[in-house]
Amino acid sequence: MLLKQLLLPNALLILPLTLSAQTVTDPTRATAARDSLFNQATQVRQQVEQKSTQPPTKAPRNGAYRIIVKGYYVPSAGTKGSSTLAWKHTIIYRYGGTRLELYTAYSDKGKVLLQERRNNGELTWLKVQNYQTPALTSVSFPTWRSSGSYAAKNYVWWNGQSYLLTSRLVKP
């Protein structure tokens, strides 16, 4: 009984912090959040692919059900060490004729920055993690990038706010 009296008030104080805010259904704000998320994902993908190299791969045989292509960060000439995985793109052909694509981008320290899933070329799931851009010459301190996710059922989560799109996105 005493334990119940101690835990209940504390649980009620923490409850508002754990519940998410109401979903925004305004079409203009939801579309802007989706476009910002897609823009951020494109920037992450371009930055990772520019910094990495892809070793030559053999062409897959006819009838291959799974094709995996990887890119690596190459260590600089002054440092010793092995290359680390920068990105991985997997294409899976199902027996029913569908094509599933999985793309994952990693930071140079191994943290997952971007995860993307497509089914027959249509984006079904996207997740962009928080990450820090390196300090540039014009900006002396690193800047944080936003995080978010997208699900095929028109749900967008961007910067801690959830959005619901009114119309379905066909091909981004």
C-alpha positions in Angstrom: 0.0 0.0 0.0 2.8 2.4 0.9 4.6 1.6 -2.4 1.4 2.3 -4.3 1.1 5.7 -2.6 4.6 6.6 -3.4 4.6 5.5 -7.1 1.2 6.9 -8.2 2.0 10.6 -7.7 5.4 10.3 -9.4 3.8 8.4 -12.3 1.3 11.1 -12.8 4.0 13.8 -12.9 6.0 11.8 -15.5 3.0 10.9 -17.7 2.7 14.2 -19.6 6.4 14.0 -20.5 6.0 10.6 -22.1 2.8 11.3 -24.1 3.4 12.8 -27.6 1.7 15.9 -28.7 -1.4 15.9 -30.9 -0.9 15.0 -34.6 -0.9 18.0 -36.9 -3.3 17.5 -39.8 -2.9 20.8 -41.5 -1.9 19.9 -45.2 0.5 22.8 -45.7 2.5 22.2 -42.5 2.4 18.4 -43.0 3.7 18.8 -46.6 6.4 21.2 -45.5 7.5 18.7 -42.8 7.6 15.8 -45.3 9.5 17.9 -47.8 12.0 19.0 -45.1 12.5 15.3 -44.1 13.0 14.2 -47.7 15.5 17.1 -48.3 17.4 16.2 -45.2 17.5 12.5 -46.3 18.8 13.5 -49.7 21.5 15.7 -48.2 22.6 12.9 -45.8 22.8 10.4 -48.7 24.8 12.8 -50.9 27.2 13.6 -48.2 27.9 10.0 -47.3 28.2 8.9 -50.9 30.6 11.8 -51.7 32.9 10.9 -48.8 33.0 7.1 -49.6 34.3 4.9 -52.3 32.7 1.9 -53.8 35.0 -1.0 -54.7 34.4 -2.6 -58.1 31.7 -5.3 -57.9 30.9 -8.2 -60.2 27.7 -8.1 -62.2 25.2 -10.4 -60.5 24.2 -13.5 -62.4 20.8 -13.8 -64.0 18.2 -14.8 -61.6 19.9 -13.4 -58.5 17.4 -12.9 -55.7 19.6 -10.6 -53.6 22.0 -7.9 -54.7 24.1 -6.1 -52.1 26.3 -3.1 -52.9 28.4 -1.4 -50.2 30.5 1.8 -50.0 33.3 2.4 -47.6 35.1 5.3 -45.9 38.7 5.0 -46.7 41.2 6.1 -44.0 43.3 9.1 -44.8 46.9 8.6 -45.9 48.4 9.7 -42.6 46.4 7.3 -40.5 46.6 3.6 -40.3 43.5 1.4 -40.1 40.9 -0.4 -42.1 38.1 1.1 -44.1 34.7 1.4 -42.4 31.3 0.8 -43.9 29.7 4.0 -45.2 26.5 2.8 -46.9 24.8 -0.4 -47.9 22.2 -0.9 -50.6 20.3 -4.2 -50.8 17.9 -5.1 -53.5 15.8 -8.2 -53.0 13.6 -9.7 -55.7 10.7 -11.7 -54.3 9.1 -14.7 -56.0 5.9 -12.7 -56.7 7.7 -10.2 -58.8 8.0 -7.4 -56.2 11.3 -5.6 -55.6 12.4 -4.6 -52.1 15.2 -2.0 -51.7 16.9 -1.3 -48.4 19.4 1.5 -48.0 21.4 2.3 -44.8 23.9 5.1 -44.4 26.4 5.2 -41.6 28.7 7.9 -40.1 32.4 7.4 -40.1 32.1 6.2 -36.5 29.5 3.6 -37.4 26.3 5.3 -36.2 23.3 4.8 -38.5 22.3 8.1 -40.1 19.7 7.1 -42.6 17.5 4.1 -43.2 15.3 3.8 -46.2 12.9 1.1 -47.5 11.3 1.0 -50.9 8.8 -1.5 -52.4 8.7 -1.5 -56.2 10.3 1.9 -56.2 7.8 3.4 -53.9 9.1 4.8 -50.6 7.5 2.9 -47.8 9.6 3.9 -44.8 12.3 6.5 -44.1 14.2 7.4 -40.9 16.8 10.1 -40.5 18.8 10.2 -37.2 20.2 13.2 -35.4 23.7 13.8 -36.5 26.3 16.5 -36.3 27.9 18.1 -39.3 31.6 18.8 -39.0 32.8 22.4 -38.4 33.1 24.3 -41.6 35.4 27.1 -42.4 32.6 29.6 -42.2 31.1 28.1 -39.1 33.6 27.3 -36.3 31.3 25.0 -34.4 29.5 21.8 -35.5 25.8 22.1 -36.3 23.1 19.6 -35.4 20.8 18.3 -38.1 17.2 17.3 -37.4 15.7 13.9 -37.2 12.5 12.4 -38.4 10.7 9.5 -40.0 8.2 8.8 -42.7 5.8 5.9 -43.0 3.8 4.9 -46.2 0.5 5.5 -44.5 1.1 9.3 -44.7 2.6 9.6 -41.2 5.5 12.0 -40.8 7.5 12.6 -37.6 9.8 15.7 -37.9 11.6 17.5 -35.0 9.5 15.9 -32.3 6.1 16.7 -33.9 3.9 14.2 -35.7 2.1 15.0 -38.9 -0.6 13.3 -41.0 -0.7 14.0 -44.7 -4.1 14.1 -46.3 -3.2 12.6 -49.7 -1.0 9.6 -50.3 2.4 10.3 -51.8 2.9 8.2 -55.0 6.6 8.6 -55.9 9.0 10.9 -54.1 
